[in-house]
Amino acid sequence: MRATRSKRKLEEASSDHDDAEEAETQPEGRSTRSASPAEEEVKTQSTSRTGSKSQSQGSGSKRQLKRAKTEGSSSGVFENEQPTNTALPESIEFVGKNEGCLRIAAWNITSLASSQKKGFKRYVEAEDADILVLSETKVNNEPVDPSLTARYPHRYWAISAKKGYGTVYPRVTMKGDTTTDTDTCLAAGTAILSKRKALSVDYTLPGHPDPKYTKGRIITLEFEGSYLIGTYVPNAGVGLKTLDEKNLWNTHFEAYIRDLDEKKPVIWTGDLNVAPTELGE
């Protein structure tokens, strides 16, 4: 929420800054105004990011910012330095793997079918992870993909309890009652693709009172020296309205992961659905 407010504040300040530039370019004799505190703040933020360029030099006018935001490109970056690309680049390169090390990669693909149209295969080939953890796969059955089968002979798919996305069914809340909201009723599926065979696999969250709610959200693989957990952790919903369900998950997951850790080291991966910054007041 704080990031959203900061973004809005930056755009408003950018608009004020553009007005100031237009005033500064008026012919002599016309009045101009001094920079507002908002403009000074924008200049300070821009200088801290670029070292010397002002916001107008670095990204142009507000119209240009809007155009960059809406158009995007395969390598576009918006003013806040977040990527705007809708597909992966045609050429992808990663640092080579260190000898004797295992490479584990995790990615929320928000639909396998959609990601395959946007460069999924290019990423898989370039990363060449030994273990690839996928979340929010949105598949109803285990996919048949020869390229994945050839690269990963051991594939573990956790598929949601119901077909589709957003299917309604009752779920247990932290208070012990039930609800049928669609926001987080249906887990969207997880998968672990591995070049190594696991000793055992578990698709459940032990102790959770609602198996349908957790189905498709968690996979645990046991290897000789460690456990690997792939998760698609519930989010708290808009306005934190499903925070009880998330807390219920956290309570049982913490107990579960601590129990496993008593036996051998645990590697926890996936989409953890956590806020990158503190929540606003």
C-alpha positions in Angstrom: 0.0 0.0 0.0 2.9 2.3 0.8 4.4 1.6 -2.6 1.1 2.5 -4.3 0.9 5.8 -2.4 4.5 6.6 -3.2 3.9 5.9 -6.9 0.9 8.2 -7.0 2.8 10.9 -5.2 5.6 10.6 -7.7 3.3 10.9 -10.6 1.6 14.0 -9.1 4.9 15.5 -8.4 6.0 14.8 -12.0 2.9 16.7 -13.2 3.9 19.7 -11.1 7.4 19.5 -12.4 6.2 19.5 -16.1 4.2 22.6 -15.4 7.3 24.3 -13.9 9.3 23.5 -17.0 6.6 25.0 -19.3 6.7 28.2 -17.1 10.4 28.4 -17.4 10.3 28.3 -21.2 7.8 31.2 -21.5 9.1 34.4 -23.3 10.7 37.1 -21.1 8.2 39.4 -19.4 5.9 36.6 -18.3 6.0 35.5 -14.7 7.4 32.2 -13.6 7.1 30.4 -10.3 9.7 28.8 -8.0 9.9 25.1 -7.6 7.4 23.6 -5.2 8.4 21.2 -2.4 7.0 18.3 -4.4 9.3 19.3 -7.4 12.3 19.4 -5.1 11.4 16.0 -3.7 11.2 14.6 -7.3 14.6 16.1 -8.1 16.1 14.7 -5.0 14.7 11.2 -5.7 15.8 11.3 -9.3 19.4 12.4 -8.4 19.7 9.6 -5.9 18.8 7.1 -8.6 20.9 8.5 -11.5 23.6 10.5 -9.8 23.2 13.6 -12.0 20.1 13.6 -14.3 16.9 15.3 -13.3 13.6 13.5 -13.8 12.9 15.4 -17.0 16.3 14.4 -18.4 16.0 10.7 -17.3 12.5 9.9 -18.4 10.9 12.9 -20.2 7.5 14.5 -19.6 4.5 13.0 -17.9 3.2 12.0 -21.3 6.3 10.1 -22.0 6.0 8.3 -18.6 2.5 7.3 -19.4 3.5 6.0 -22.8 6.4 4.0 -21.4 4.1 2.5 -18.8 1.4 1.5 -21.3 3.5 0.4 -24.2 6.4 -1.4 -22.5 8.8 -3.6 -24.5 10.6 -6.9 -24.2 13.3 -5.1 -22.2 11.4 -2.0 -20.9 11.9 -0.5 -17.5 9.5 2.0 -16.0 10.5 5.1 -13.9 10.4 3.1 -10.6 12.9 0.7 -12.1 10.4 -2.2 -12.2 10.2 -4.2 -15.5 7.3 -3.6 -17.8 8.0 -6.4 -20.3 5.2 -8.7 -21.1 7.4 -11.4 -22.6 10.9 -12.7 -21.9 13.7 -11.5 -24.2 14.6 -13.6 -27.2 18.1 -14.0 -25.8 18.6 -15.0 -22.2 22.0 -15.8 -20.5 22.8 -16.8 -16.9 26.0 -17.3 -15.1 27.3 -20.8 -15.4 26.8 -23.3 -12.5 29.6 -23.9 -10.1 31.1 -27.3 -10.3 29.6 -29.6 -7.6 26.7 -27.3 -6.9 23.0 -27.8 -7.4 20.9 -25.1 -9.0 17.4 -24.6 -7.7 15.1 -22.0 -9.4 11.6 -21.0 -8.3 9.1 -19.0 -10.5 5.5 -18.0 -10.2 4.5 -18.4 -13.8 0.8 -17.3 -13.4 -0.4 -20.0 -15.8 1.7 -22.5 -17.6 -0.3 -22.1 -20.8 0.2 -18.4 -20.8 3.9 -18.4 -19.9 4.6 -20.9 -22.8 3.5 -18.1 -25.2 5.9 -15.6 -23.5 9.2 -17.3 -23.5 8.9 -20.0 -20.8 10.9 -22.5 -22.9 13.7 -20.0 -23.5 14.0 -19.4 -19.8 14.0 -23.1 -18.9 16.8 -23.8 -21.5 18.9 -20.8 -20.4 18.6 -21.4 -16.6 19.1 -25.1 -16.9 18.2 -25.6 -13.2 18.7 -28.9 -11.6 15.4 -28.4 -9.8 12.7 -26.0 -11.1 9.9 -25.0 -8.7 6.8 -23.6 -10.4 3.8 -21.9 -8.6 0.4 -20.8 -9.9 0.5 -23.3 -12.7 -3.2 -23.2 -13.3 -3.3 -26.7 -14.8 -6.2 -29.2 -14.4 -4.1 -32.2 -15.3 -0.4 -33.1 -15.5 0.9 -31.5 -18.7 2.4 -33.5 -21.5 5.4 -31.6 -22.7 8.2 -33.5 -24.4 10.8 -30.8 -23.8 10.1 -30.8 -20.0 10.1 -34.5 -19.9 13.4 -34.8 -21.6 15.1 -32.2 -19.3 13.3 -33.3 -16.1 12.7 -37.0 -15.8 11.1 -36.6 -12.4 8.1 -34.3 -12.3 5.8 -33.7 -9.4 2.5 -31.8 -9.9 0.2 -30.6 -7.1 -3.1 -29.8 -8.7 -6.0 -27.9 -7.1 -9.0 -29.7 -5.6 -11.3 -28.2 -8.2 -10.9 -27.5 -11.9 -10.7 -23.9 -13.1 -9.6 -20.8 -11.1 -11.8 -19.2 -8.5 -14.1 -22.2 -7.9 -16.2 -21.7 -4.8 -16.2 -24.2 -1.9 -16.4 -23.7 1.8 -13.1 -23.3 3.7 -12.2 -23.2 7.4 -11.1 -19.9 8.9 -8.8 -19.2 11.8 -11.9 -18.8 14.0 -13.2 -22.2 13.0 -16.1 -21.1 10.9 -16.4 -21.4 7.1 -16.6 -19.0 4.2 -17.1 -19.3 0.4 -15.3 -16.3 -0.9 -13.5 -17.0 -4.1 -10.4 -14.9 -3.5 -8.2 -17.6 -2.2 -10.5 -20.6 -2.1 -8.7 -22.4 -4.9 -5.0 -22.9 -4.9 -3.7 -22.4 -8.5 -1.2 -25.4 -8.5 2.4 -26.0 -7.9 5.0 -28.2 -9.5 8.6 -29.4 -8.9 10.6 -30.5 -11.9 13.8 -32.4 -11.0 16.7 -34.1 -12.6 17.1 -36.1 -9.5 14.6 -38.6 -8.1 13.2 -37.8 -4.7 13.2 -40.5 -1.9 9.6 -39.5 -1.1 7.0 -36.9 -2.0 4.1 -35.4 0.1 1.4 -33.1 -1.2 -0.2 -32.2 2.1 0.2 -29.7 4.9 -0.1 -31.9 8.0 -2.5 -30.6 10.7 -4.4 -28.1 8.5 -8.1 -28.7 9.1 -9.1 -28.0 5.4 -7.2 -30.4 3.0 -9.1 -28.9 0.0 -7.7 -25.5 0.8 -4.1 -26.7 0.9 -4.3 -29.0 -2.1 -2.2 -27.7 -4.9 -0.4 -25.3 -2.6 2.5 -27.4 -1.4 4.9 -30.2 -2.4 7.6 -31.6 -0.2 10.3 -33.7 -1.7 12.8 -35.7 0.5 16.3 -36.1 -0.8 19.2 -37.9 0.9 20.6 -34.7 2.5 17.6 -32.4 2.8 14.0 -31.7 2.2 12.8 -29.4 -0.5 9.4 -27.6 -0.1 7.7 -25.8 -3.0 4.8 -23.6 -2.0 2.2 -21.2 -3.3 1.4 -19.5 0.1 -2.1 -18.0 0.5 -2.3 -14.2 0.3 -4.2 -12.0 2.8 -6.5 -10.6 0.1 -7.6 -7.1 -0.7 -8.0 -5.2 2.6 -6.6 -8.2 4.5 -10.0 -9.8 4.4 -8.5 -13.3 4.2 -5.8 -12.7 6.8 -7.3 -15.3 9.0 -6.9 -18.0 6.4 -3.3 -16.9 5.8 -2.6 -17.0 9.6 -4.1 -20.5 9.8 -1.8 -21.6 7.0 1.2 -20.0 8.7 0.5 -21.6 12.0 0.5 -25.2 10.6 3.2 -24.6 8.1 5.6 -23.3 10.8 5.0 -26.4 12.9 5.5 -28.6 9.8 8.7 -27.0 8.7 10.2 -27.0 12.2 9.4 -30.7 12.5 11.1 -31.5 9.3 14.1 -29.4 10.3 14.6 -31.7 13.3 15.3 -34.5 10.9 17.4 -32.9 8.1 17.9 -29.4 6.6 15.0 -27.8 4.8 15.0 -25.7 1.6 11.8 -23.7 1.3 11.0 -22.2 -2.1 8.1 -20.9 -4.1 5.8 -17.9 -4.1 5.7 -16.9 -0.4 3.2 -14.1 -0.9 4.9 -11.6 1.5 5.0 -7.9 1.4 8.4 -6.4 0.3 7.9 -3.4 2.5 6.2 -2.5 5.7 2.4 -2.1 5.6 1.2 1.5 5.7 -0.7 2.7 8.7 
